[in-house]
Amino acid sequence: MKLLQKTIRNYFIYSVFVLLVAIPLFYLVMQRIVQEGVDDDLMATKEMLKPKISDAILNNTVGQLKFIDQDIFISITTYTRPYDTFKTIEVFDTLSQKEVPHRVLSSSFTINGKPCLLQVKTSLVNKNDLIKSIVKVQIVLLLLLLGGLFMINRSLSKRIWKPFYNTVNKLRNYKVENHEPLALAKSTVNEFDDLNHSLEALTERTYNTYISQKEFTENASHEMQSPLAVFQSKLELLMQTAPLNEEQAQLMGDLANASQRMARLNKSLVLLTKIENNQFAELEDVSLSQVVESYLQQYQPQAEEKHIAINSNIQSDTTVKANKALIEILIGNLLGNAIRHNYIKGTINVLLSGGKLSIENTGKLFPLDNRKIFERFQKESTDSNSIGLGLEMVEKICNIYHYELSYQYINHLHGFTIQFNKS
C-alpha cells in the first residue's frame, strides 16, 4: 500500500469512528435536552393548575373541572405521600392510526387538606421529528466535512509528494551502464531536496564503482590469460622432453589438469562478474528451442560416453527478449550439470513447453540442499571439472530477467525448472 493511501486511510478510519460515536451520542444528548424541556413544561403546567384545583376543592367541584387539553386528569386520592414521576409511554393515535410517544407527569400532592393525584400528558411526536431532522442535518454536515477534508487532503498530498514520485520514476529508469545523470528537479520541500542530492551523489559513486569493477574484470581476464597460456605451453613442451619416468609424467599430468581448472575458474569468475555488473545489456529475440537443440547436440558425445539416455520433448518455439549469450550460458550450465552429476547409464529428461523449460536427471539418491545449491563454490560432485559456479550463474541470469527458477526431487529425479517471460 502506498504511503499516501495509508495516511488517508488512517484519517478516514478515524473520521468514521468519530461519526459512529458522535451521531448516536448527539442524538441521545438532543433527546435528553428536549425531554428535560418537556418535563419543565409539565411541571410548569402542574404549578399553573394548582390554584384552580384549590378553588375546586374549596367549592367541592373537583369533578366538574374541565380543561381544553384533554390530556390532563385530576382525582382525589387517599395516598398522602407527595411525589413527581415522569415516564414515556406509547399511546395509540386514532388520527395517524399508529402508536405515538407521550411524556406523562404523575404528581401526588396535598392541597387544602385533600390529597390529589394529577396526571399531565403531552405528545412527543413533534419533538422527536425535530430531533431526527436535526440529527439528519448533522449527519449531512459531518459527511460533507469528511468528504471535503478527504478531497483536500488527497489533493494537497499529491502535490506535496509529486517530487518524490518523480524521483522514484527517474531511479526506476536509471541504468548505471549508460551513466545518464539523474538531473533531479529542485524541490521546495527540504527533505525531498536532501534526498535528491543524496541520490545524485550515490548514483555518481555507483557509476565510478561500476567502472572500476569493469576495468578490473577486463584487466584481470587479460592479465591472467597470458601467464596461464604461457604456463600451459611451457608445460606441453616439458611433457614432450625425454626421457620421462612414470612419476614425472604423473606430476606433469596433475599440473596440466590444475592449469586447465585454473583457466576454467578464471573464465567463470570473470563471466560471473560481468553478469553481476550487467555487462550483457544487449537484448534480442532468442529462440529457446534452437538453443536447447543446439546444446543437446553439443553435449551428445559426453552423454554417449556415460551411456546416458536423453529424452527430449521440445513442443513449442518460445521466444524471449534477452541477451543470447546469457541464455546460452543458462541452458548450457543446466545441461552440463545434468550430464556431469549423472551416473553411467542414467537418464536425462528435457521438456520445453509453454515458456517453461524443465531438465531432470538421475543422480544422487537424495535431494540437494535448496538453501545451498545456488551458492558460490557449492559442489555436489567430486568431478574435478566442476568448479561450483554453474548454478550461481543460472540463478543470477534468472534474477536479471525475472525468470522463476525452482529445484525439485521427485521419483529419484533431480529437476530444475525455469519459467520464462515470453516476449
Secondary structure, 3 states (H helix, E strand, C coil): CCHHHHHHHHHHHHHHHHHHHHHHHHHHHHHHHHHHHHHHHHHHHHHHHHHHHHHHHHCCCHHHCCCCCCCEEEEECCCCCCEEEEEEEEEEECCCCEEEEEEEEEEEEEECCEEEEEEEEEECHHHHHHHHHHHHHHHHHHHHHHHHHHHHHHHHHHHHHHHHHHHHHHHHHCCCCCCCCCCCCCCCCHHHHHHHHHHHHHHHHHHHHHHHHHHHHHHHHHHHHHHHHHHHHHHHHHHCCCCCCHHHHHHHHHHHHHHHHHHHHHHHHHHHHHHHCCCCCCCEEEEHHHHHHHHHHHCHHHHHHCCCEEEEEECCCCEEEECHHHHHHHHHHHHHHHHHCCCCCCEEEEEEECCEEEEEECCCCCCCCCCCCCCCCCCCCCCCCCCCCHHHHHHHHHHHHCCEEEEEEECCEEEEEEECCCC
